Amino acid sequence: MNTRRTFLKYLASSPLYAGLPGFAQSFAEPAASQAVDSAIIRAGDALDVFDFEPLARKNIPPAHWGYLVSGVDGEETLKANRDAYSRYQLRARRMVDVSKIDMSVELLGARFDSPIILCPLGAQKAFHPDGELAVARAAKARGHLQILSTVTSTGVEEVIAARGAPVWFQLYTTSSFDIAAKLVKRAEAAGCPAVAVTVDLPAGRNIETALRWARTDTRTCTACHAPGGSPLFTRPMFSQLDTTGLSITSSSLTWDFIKRLKDVTKMKVLIKGLESGADAKLAVANGADGIILSNHGGRATDTGRGTLECLPEVVAEVRGRVPVIVDGGVRRGTDVLKALALGATAVGIGRPYIWGLGAYGQEGVDRVLELLDNELRLAMVGVGARNLNEITRASIVRPA
């Protein structure tokens, strides 16, 4: 970088370029120039998903931003999720007819235009006034699957109407099976074909970063919350339910829950939050219709192990019997390809689309999906894969 700057300064002082209007001035203040170059004034200016992060951070209140960016404990898992992708490389192939690329994927009987899924993330109006509705409209425009959180800030019926097609429903089991059953039945009545049962938060978590950010938030909370705060059970999915003494998760959860749930719903039941081959094997044995390999974006247990590192053992135990979706740390289309090459059926994103939401609402989410889809398409061209089935373990390399 220093050599490049020296060279640019040399050019700026050279008589060869002195007569070009504005040339010397353009290098007079390199720091300011870089700041301008990196700024985006509309969603379409973004060149990658990272371009949305600074503006989202500026727009989103500090306490809400802390909730979004926080991992748990020392955040080793948060870092591991991202780092895992750097350990794989793409194996380039040439002289393949890649004039037609099909990125569509079939999941539980429905086809989507992309294998990139919008993962559940609660209370999205905390990041933009349109919240889940903006995300649903972007998902509709791009043909992506959206999964809606139990603690959504918009009811499932409205989200499906905005999406123009069914979404999947993520379930926090709560400490009452009766309440869980009512949540599931409401989602099913609204048109959801699948429920993803979150199992990775049986006893809470230690979100240090979120608490530190909250301390910097000087707003009066009533600006976006009721005077008593915004407890989980005031969210739309819990309206008209008796939540007295209820906990959002249960520390006594066992595999029997899956059987009981399948007895009260016709929806497909996926398990979200598994990270080991042993649990994946048990999930299939206990009737799970799919697995979402997830560590809650590094927000569950601080194992220090990225989800991509867990993927091969999970895929080996599942043996293609049910779809395996993986999330955590995905920031590029090349990341998506690497996960697919290791056996994932589809790949979830969380923070990147919320960056887009926080920056520009629906337009931001739409641009995030456009960027990732384009990057995946180019990566597929590079490895000679014309459809998702042609993305195999041979498409990537893990150096010794």
N, C-alpha and C positions, 0 to 999 in steps of 0.2 A: 504493500500500500504506500509506504514512504517513497519507494522508487517511482511509483506511478505519479504521486503528487509532485515530485521533483521534476519529472518529465513534463507534466502539464504546466508547471511554472516556467520551465524553459521555453515551451511553445508560446506561452502568453507573452514572454518578453522578446520573442524572436521578431526581427523586422519582417519576416515572411508573413506573419499573421497580424502585425500591428495595424495594418490597414483594414482588417475585417471588422465591421461594426459590432461592438459588444463582445468581441472574443476575449480580450484581456479582462474585461469586467466580469465575465462569466466565471473566471477562476479566482477573482480577487477575494471572495469570501466563500471558500469551499464548504464550510460547515453549514452556512445558510442555504447554499445551493442544494446540498444534499437533503436538507430539511424540506425544501420546496419540492424536490424531486420525489420524495417519499410520500408526500401528502396526496390524499385523494379527495376530490370535491364532489364526487358522485359515485354510486356503486360500480358503474361500468368502468371506472378508472382503475379499479383494483386489478393487480397482475397476479396475485396469489392470495390465499386466505389470510395470510399474516398482515396484509395491508389493512384489514378491517380492525385488527386488535387495538391499535392506539386510539382510534376514534370511538370504538365501543367503550374502552376504558374511560375516556373523557365523558361520554354521555351517561354511562351507568352510575348510579349512586355508589359511594364507596362500600357500604355494607353489602349491597347486592353484588358488586364486583368481587368482593372477597369470597362470597358464597360460590361464585362461578369458578374462580381460579384455585380455590383451596384443594389441597390433598389432605392426607391425614398424617399425624405424627411428624416425622422429618421429611415427608414427601418423597421418599425414595422410590415408591411405586409409581407416583406421578411422573417422575423423571424416567424410570425404567420403561414405562409404556412407550415413550417417544424414542428413547435410545435404541430399543430393540430393532427398530426398522433400519437403522444405520448398519446393522451387522449383516445385512443381505444386499446383494447386488443383482442387477438384471443381466440376464444372458442374452445379448443381442443376436438376432437372426436376420438374415438378409435374403433377397431374391424370393420373397413370398408375396403373393398377390394380396395386398392389404387394402385394396380399393374399397372394400365393404367391411365395416366393423359393426358387429352386433354386440351391444353391451347389456342386453336385456337378461333378466333373471326370473325364474319362476320360484315362488315361495309359497308353500302350502296351497297350491292350486291357483294362485294369482300371479300374473306377470307384470313386472315393473321394467321401466326403461333403463334402469341403472341398478347395479348391486350396492349402491351407497344408500344407507338407511339413516333417517333422522331419528336418533335415539331419544328416549324419553328424558326430559329435563323439566323439573317442576317450576311452577309459578313464573312463566315466561313474560308476564306483564311486568315483572320486576326489571326487565331489560328493555322493553319497548311497550308502549300503550296497546299495540295490536296483538302482542304476545303470540299465543298458539295459532290464532287465526291468520296472522301474517305468514307463519311457517307453513300452515296448511295450504295457503294459496300458492306459495312457492313450490311446495311439493307437488301440487296439482299441475302447475305449469311445466315442471320438469319430469313428471312421471316417477317420483320417488316414493318409497314407503315411509310413512310417519308413524311413530309409536308415541302414544299420549300417556303422560304421567298420571298416576292417581291424584297427585297434588297439583294438577293443572289449575291455572287461574281462569280457564274457560271450560264450560261443560262439554262433555264428549259429543253431545248432539250437535252443538254449534260448530265444533271442529270438523265433524264429518260433513256437515253441510258446506263448509268452506272448502274442504278438500275435494268435494264432489265424488267421493268414493270412500270405502271403509278405511279406517285407520286401525292399527293394533292398540290394545290397551295394556299398559304396564300396571301390575297390581302390587301394592304394599299389602302384605297379608293382614296387617293389624293384629291385635291380640284377641280378636273375636272372629271365629269362623262365620258366624251369622252376618256380621258386617261385611266381611270379605265376599260372601256369597251374594249379598245385595249389590255390592259394587260391580261384581262380575255380571250379574243379571242385567243391570242397567246398561253396561257396556254392550252386552250381547243384544239387548233390545234396540239399541241405537244403531246396530249394524256391524259392530266389531267382529271379525272372524277369528281373532286369536287374542290370547291373554298371555303376557310375559310376567311370570311370578318372580319378583325380586327376592333373593334369599341371602344376599351378602351383607346385610346389616342387622344381625340378630340382636345386638346389644348396644346400638349407638356407635359413635365414632368421635375421634379427637381432632377437630378441624381448627388447628391453631391459626392458620393463615386467615381464615374467615373471621375469627374473633379479633385478630389484630387489625384487620381492615375496618371492622365494625367500630372499633375504638376511635378511628379517625373520622367517622361520619358524624358531622355536627348538625345534620338536619333534624327537624322535629318529625318524629316518626309518623305523626298523623298526616303528613303530606301524602303518604301512600298506604298507610295502615289505619285500622280502627284504633281508637284510644287505648285499647287493651292489647295492641299488637295484632299480628295476623297469624294466629295459630293454625296448624295444618288442618284442623277439623272445621275451620270456617270456609275452606275451599269448596267450590261448586259440587264436587262429586260426593261430598258428605252432607249436602243439604237434606233436611228432613230425616236424617239418621240420628239415633241416640248414641252419641259418642262419649257419654259419661264414663270416666275411668279408662278410656281406650288408649292404647299405645299404637303407634303407626306400624311397628314391627313386633315380632314375637321371638323370644329367646328359646321357646320350647318347640319350634318348628321341626317337623320330621317329614320323611318321605310320605307318610300317611296323608299329609295335606293334599298332595297331588291327586291321590285316588279320590279323596272326598270332593275335591274341586271338580274333577271330571264327572262325578256323579250329579253335579248340579248345573253343568253347562255343556252345550254342544260346541262351544268354541274350542279351537286347538289350544293346547296348553304348552307353553315353552317355559323353561327354567332360565332365569337371568341371574348371573352372578357366580356361575361355576368357573373354577380355574384349574381343575385337575382331571386327569384321565379317569381316576377312580370314581369321582363323583359323576362324570359324564356317563360312565357305564351304568351306575346306579340309576341315573335319571331315565335312561332308555328302558331299563328293566322295570321301572315303576310307572311307565306309561307316558313319559314326556314326548310331545310331538316335535320338539325342537329344543336347541340349546343356544343361549346367548352367552358366550364366553366373555366375561366382563369382570372388572374389579371396580366398577362404579367410577371410572375415570380416575383411578388412583385415590378414591375417596372411601374405600372400605377398610380392608386390613392392609397395613403397610408391610407387605411381604417383600418388597424390593424386586419383585418379579413382574415383568411386563406381560400383557396378555398374549402378544405375539409369541413369546417364549413358551407359553402354555399350549398354544394351538396344536402343535404336532401330536402331543400325547392325547389330547381330547379327540382329535380327528381319528387317531389310531383306534381308540376304544369305541367310537361311534360307528365306524366302518360304513358310513354312508346311509345308515338306517333312518336318520333324521337330519334336517338341516342344522348346520353349525354357523352361527353368526358371531363375529368377533368385533369388539370395539376397544377404544383406548389408545390414544396417541396418534391417531390418523390425521395427517395434515396435508398429504399430497396424494395425487392419483397413483404415483408409484408405490406408496404405502398400501393402497388398496390392492394393487396387483400382487404385491408380495404376500399379503394375507390370503388372497385367492389361490396363489400358487402353493401355499402351505395347507390348503384344503378347506378354507372357509367357503361357505355358500354365498355369503354376503358380508358386508362390512359396515359398521355403524360409526357415525360421527356425532359429537356433542358440542364441545366448545366452539369449533369453527363456525357452525351455523348460528350460534348465539352471538359470536362476534359480528357476523353480518346483520343479525337482527338488531343488536344494540347500536350499530352504526347507521343503518339505513332501512330498518324494518323489512318488509317483504322484498324490496329490491335488493337488499343486502343478502338475504338468505338465497334468493334466486341466483345472484352472482356467485356466491360460494359454491352452489351446486354446479353452476355452469363451469367454473374453473376446475373443480375436482373431476367432473365428467370429462372435460377436455384433456386434462392431464392423464387420466386413465386411458382414454382413447389413444393418445400419443404413445403411452407406455406399451399398450397392446400392439400397436404398429411396430414398435421397436423390438419386441420379442417375437414378432411373427404370429401373434394370436388373433384370429379373426372373430372369435367369440369366447365366452367365458370358459367353455369346456376345453378350449385349446390352451388355457393358462394352466400349466402343470408345474410340478416340482422342478422340471427341467428348465423352466423359464427363469429361475433365479439361482444364484450361487451364494454359498456362505464360505468365505475364505477361511482357511485354517488359521 
